[in-house]
Structure formats: structure tokens, C-alpha cells
Amino acid sequence: MIREARAASRTLTWRLVGVVVLLVALTAAVIGTATTVAMHDHLEGRLDADVTRELDRALNGPGGGPPAALPLPDEPGDRSEDFRAGYGTLVAVLPATGEGRGLVLSEPDGNRAFDAAELTTAQLRSLTKLPEADEPQTVELEGLGSYRVAVADLPDGQVVAGLPRSDVDETITNLIRLELLATLAGLVVAAAAAAFVVRRQLAPLREVAGTAHRVAELQLATGDITLEERVPTRLTDERNEVGQVGSALNRLLDHVEDSLDARHRSEQQVRQFVADASHELRTPLATIAGYSELARLRPDDDIALRTALAKVDEESKRMTSLVEDLLLLARLDAGRPLVAETVDLTSLLLEAVSDARVLAPDHIWRLDLPDDVIEVRADEQRLHQVITNLLTNARKHTPPGTTVTVAADAGGFSVHDDGPGFPPDLVDRAFERFTRGDAARHREGGVGLGLALVAAIVDALGGRVNLRSRPGDTTVQVQLAPGSPAAGAA
């Protein structure tokens, strides 16, 4: 848990810096290892060449052949000119029988003379165990350290020559130490540079995050919300990753703002509907109560009783119609499917227009139908309700003398009138619930559910309804989607 919490707390900046430092460290390790191995092979190759030279010099002594014995100083500190070799050179003659002898050279001077020290018995024993080999080999000599030696077999023994590995080991050690120091310095510089560059490159992302935080702090629960916060345009270039995030956030904020506006409008509509519904229901309830009281007070008056009962029946039907409309909308919202059957659209339009002529004789009603009968798959009752609502809307909200034309084709039907039209601010939301435009659309009003029911029923039938309106030219087009249960001529 602690490890997970620590991992989660690391910022993107430091993760990126860590990756850069890790890559630099791995690169430096690879380069350092390759350099060290190459230098080691090079120095050891040179050392092997020197050892081979020393062996050749020992095999070709002053007499032109291998020495039978090594010249040793009579006393410590005496100098000898018989061998002119480098500092630390080891030469030993190991007879097949008897004790061998060896010298190790030390403290050279400017004349390349040397002081020689005799090898100990333990050191000679270590050399005696060495087999002859084509290449020099490494041996540890007590008191002298690691030596690189070459062995040559003679008829009566062996000759061994060697040089110390101390210079090679010291050089490699110094090289490794230098590489480590250089790597550490490089890692520090890389970490600082990476932190600077990464923080600079992520600054736009932090600005985008700041916009998101400011939006998150806003109170969006209630009221009319205006989201003015947006990512600056310079951070919305989708050619780079930060721009893609900024552009996506701006689109999200646009959608959120539209949703909040829709929610606020819905809240306002609900409030308006509650007020309208309360008014619409209060009026018939008051009428029913009044006429019920009249019938109770005048039980013997048949005329008053019949009038009261007629008004009670009328107002009850009015309330029932309102409640049924609300119930139908609720069912359509719940996705309850409508009946799919073959419906004669031509007959429905003829019947609806005939009824409209009777109800509004002061309007001019025209019907434009094709010669062939149009049949569709739909719910006949609901499709009739759609047609009736559209004709009622045209009848109630246009003045006398208005021409209303109903046209149909295989794709649906339309209702056109040359009345005053919808107010411009009402066109985009005419099919929303509880929307009313009584003042602009003439005189008779309602609770604003007629066109909302049209849109909901057509949508449930798989179709689409469109409105185009301007003064003298208003058209409601109902299109039935091809292939849907509500489309397709018989």
C-alpha cells in the first residue's frame, strides 16, 4: 500500500525526468563498459607483447643461447649490466632437476641499470607449476602480486619471463573511477536539464489543468449557469498532444454548457407547466365545485341540474384530456412501443381536414394528395392524433381567412399555412414541452403540449418532424423514416 501511494504521488514531471536520467545512466554504463573492456584488452595486449619480448631476451642471453644460470649480485645493492630490461621484469631459470633461480628487477636509474632481487622458494614454486603456453598467462606471486608471464620449455628445464600487471590494473582502476565521476556529473546535469525542459514543455498542460480546476470549483447544481472558462486558443492546436487535450476540454465545456442551458430551460418549463397546469386544473375544478353546489342547492330545478351536470361533464373531459396527454408523454419517454399496423394515411388526412372545415369554416382548407392511396406501417390512433394536433395548432393560432394546405407523398405529409408564423425566438424550441406562443400566434392558448406530443409520437414511429416558419409561410413537415415500422407505402 505504501509503495502504491508513493508511486501515485509522483508527478509526470519527475517520472519523465527519471526516465531521462535512467536512459543517460544506461547509455553511460554501456559506453563506459565498452571503453573499459577495449582499454583493458589494449593494455593487456601491449603487456603480453612486452612479456614475449622479455622471454626472447632471456632465451637469447649474452652467449647467444639460453642462460645456464642467472647472474646474481654478490651483495644486495650491487649493480649488474648483464640484463637491460624494464622495471619489474622477472626472469627465472627452472632446471628439470635441482633448484631454480630467478631475479626480479627494481629501482631502475637513468642508465637502465637495475638492482636485482632473488626470487623466494615459494615464488619459484608458483612458477614451476606453470605449463608451457602459446600466450602469456597470469600468476599470483607471493610478495610481488599479479604477474603476466610467458614460459618456454628447454631440454633440461624451463625459462620464465614476466612483467607485473600493476600498471594495467592501476590504469583500468583510474579509468573506471574517472568514468564513474563523469557519469555522476552527467546524471546531475541531465537531471537538471531534463527537469527544466520537461517543466517548460508541460507548462501548457498545467494551464489546461488550471482551467479544469477553475470549472470544477463552480457551483453548477442550480440556476442559470454561464461557463465562461475556456482553454486559450493558443493551447487548442490539435497538431500536438497538449492542443488535443485543450481542444477536447473546450468541446466538453461547450457540451456541458449546452446541457446546463437545456436543464435550466427544462426547469423553467417545468415551473411554467406547474403554474399552467395548476391554473388549467383549478378552473375546471372550481367550475365543477360551483355547479355541484348549484345542483345541491336547487335539487328540484331540472334545468339547473341538467346545466350543472353538463358543465361537470365538460370540465371533467377537459381535465381528462390534459391528464391523458401527460400520461402519453410519460409512456413515450419510457420507450413504450406503439402498435405497428397498416394505416391508410390518405383516409386519415381526408377525415382530419373534413373535421377542420367544420370546426373552422372561416379558414381556407386545401388538400393536396396523390392519385394513389398512401399506406404506412404505424399506430393509427397516434398518427391521427399527430394530424389532428397539427391542424388544431394551425386553426387556433392563425386568423380567419388563413389558407391551410395539407399535402402528402410516399415519405410523409406536411401542413402549411400563410398565417403570421412563429416568433423567431420560438422556432427552435416549438416542439419542447410546455412551450406556448399565444401572444404572437394570435389568441387561443393551451398548456403547450400539442406540438410536443407531435414530436414525441413521430419520434416513437421512427420518423422526424421539421418546422420552417416566417411571416406568411409556415410549414410543418412530417417525414417517415424508410425501413422503419412507420415507413413504406403498401
Phi, psi and omega in degrees: 000316180297316181297320179294320179295319179295318180297321181290333183279346180289133180278163178299324180301311184286333174293318178294318177298318178299320178295316179298314180298319179298317179296318178297318180296316179296319179296315179297322179295317179296313180296315180298317179297315180297319179296317181296315179297317180296316179295319179298314180296321180294311182294320180292327175296317177296320179296319179297323178295318178295320178298318179298320177297318179296323178295319177297320179295322179291323180288335179247073183290191183299332181272004180089000180218181181295141183290142175281331178208157180267135175287125179245149177293144179294326180223153178302137179097340176296152182254152179226144180250008185289328179239130176246089184235176181280169180295134179084004180295137179245130175226133181218141173248124184240095180296158178295325177236148179090183183269140176274172179221150180207156179235148169232128187271144181212162175047069176288154174245187184295337180269010179062017171283167184216159167263140183244138175241139182280141178288146179280168180299320180295320180293319179295325179295322178296324179285328182295330183284352185280133175277161176289140180216155179288332181248151175301155181226162184261139178219145177263122180249129181301125178087342181249341180090206185274131179234149172256117189233155174238142186240135174233129179278139174245164179304326182244023178160210181222154171240131181237133175228145182200167178226149181290149177271002188300319181295318180296312181298320180293319179297316180294320178298315179296322179296315179297318179299317179295319179296319179297315179297317180295321179295315178300315178297319178296321179294320178297313179296317180297319180296316180295314180295317180296318179299318179295312183293315183295315179298322179294318181288331180270359179302317176300323179295322177295326177293319176297317178298324178298321176298316179297320179295319180295322177293320182296335181277352181285152176271107186249009188286317186221166173085179179275109186261132174243113179269098180270344181290130175214154174290134180305150183301325182294345180252022180239019177285112186283005174282351176230165188295318180296320177298323178296318178295315180297316179296317179297321179294320178296319177297320178298317180295324176298315179296319179297318180296318177298319179294319178294321177297317179297319178297318180295318178298320179297319178297318179296320179295320179296317178298317179295320180295318179301318179293315181294315181297322178298317180293315182297322181280328182294322181297308178294327178294319177295321179296314179300315180298319181295314181288330174296319178295322178297316180295326180289321182284333182234065184293340184266352181270103183296323181294314179296321180295316179295322178296317180296315180295322179296317179293321177299317179296318181297313182290327176296318177297321179298314177295319180299319179298316179297315181294321180295321177299315179296320180294320179297317177299318179297319180293319178294322176298326181283357178081020180292124184290152176266164180290137177249113179212166179284124184237136176275097182295324180300315180296320179298317180294318178301314181296316182294319180292322177299317178296321181295323179297323180290318184285329183225073180292343179280358174260157176261116184253126179236149181230123181242099184239149175288167181293324182277148177289135179260124177238139181227164175265114184197180172268111188300316182297316182287323178294322175297323178295322178299311181298315181298317180297319181293318179292323177296319179298316179294324181289317186284330191249021173229150183283165176304147181091353179290137177268124178245123183245126177251120180238152181218153172211187184295340183266357181146212181208168180219154176236119183240141173221156179254033179282194185291342179084172179280147171301143183305323182283355182257345186299314185290340183236024183295331183266006174282153184286146177068017178271127180229144177229046188299318186295321183274331186266011170115255195228298189288138181239184179200198181268001176082033181250350185299303180290330176298320176295321178302310182297319183292319181291315180298320178296319178293333177277000179085016181250199182210144179237135182232151179233129171235128185213134169207162182306124179085001183204094178235127181227129171251117183254124176253116180250135178258122187295132178300137176083350179276167179302338183261006185239162175103123179279148180287000000 
